[in-house]
Each structure stands twice: as structure tokens, then as C-alpha cells.
Amino acid sequence: MLHGLYKILILSVTTRIIMNNLHSCDTLKKRSILNRKAESPKARLGRRRVWATFMLIAFISCFSKDHSVAKENYKPTHYKQYILIELNNFEEAYCLIDLYTAESRLNPLARNGSHYGIPQGRSKYLATVDGTKQINWGIKYNLHRYGSMCKALEHYKIKGWH
């Protein structure tokens, strides 16, 4: 968040410096829309609106969501690492990785009829969220229904579904 505030501060200072340089330029002082003495109150209001709009755009650009890493750019290795971090248990993590690899190849965009995402759940929620949230949903589901990831994998191997 501080990074975004620094961007706004730098943009604001830079804009002020540019505006001050334009005001101090002798060629612009004679007849210019930037000359404050010659402008009407409506023009001053317009300049303030432009400044406010510029600051709003700068604020939005600094604090908007970073889309540099899209869902499609994630690889199964990222999701395997995420599972290991979330479960903090190698045996359980490997069971879950085997289960999700068999179900969806760890693809968050996977779909099989009315089943969506990495865990292939029937919830429409899974079709709208990223892979990490799908994994969290699947972990909660498996813990609630089977008690552990390895029991969910055993069930999948016997029945062909989980």
C-alpha cells in the first residue's frame, strides 16, 4: 500500500513541477490559458476539475488490482507448491496432489459437465475463482467429507469419484 502512496506522491510532485515550469516560461505568460490573472472563475474551476480528474486517475492506477499474473499463466507446479504450504504435511499433500492430478490435471479452468475447477466440485463458485481458492475449497470439502486427503484419494481409487 505504501508503494502506491509513493507513486501518487511522485506523480503529484512531478505534475506540480511541470505546471510551475510552464507558468515561469516567458512565452506563455503573455497570453496563455495557464496565466491565472487573466482567467475567469469558470476557467479556474475547470482547471481544478482537470487536476482532480488527474489525481483520481493516478490514485486508481496505483491501487488497482495487479493483473500481471493471470490465471492462465499458472502452472501445475505452482498449485503443487501451494498445496504443500497449505497442508504442511507431505503425506497428505501428495495424496491431494495425486487426487487433483487425476481429476483435473491441476487445471483451474477444467470442466466436466456440471463439475468445475481443480477439485471438480459442483459449486458454481469454483467456476468464478482462481486456483488457490479452488484448492482451499477442495481441502475444506475433503476434510469435512472424508476426514483426510488420503482417505479421499482411497475413495477415488475405489469408486472413481470423490
Secondary structure, DSSP 4 states (H G I P E B T S, - for coil): -HHHHHHHHHHHHHHHHHHHHHHH-HHHHSS-TT-GGG--HHHHHHHHHHHHHHHHHHHHHHHSPP-SS-GGG--HHHHHHHHHHHH--HHHHHHHHHHHHHHHTT-TT-EETTEETTTTBS-GGGGTS-HHHHHHHHHHHHHHHTSSHHHHHHHHHHHS--
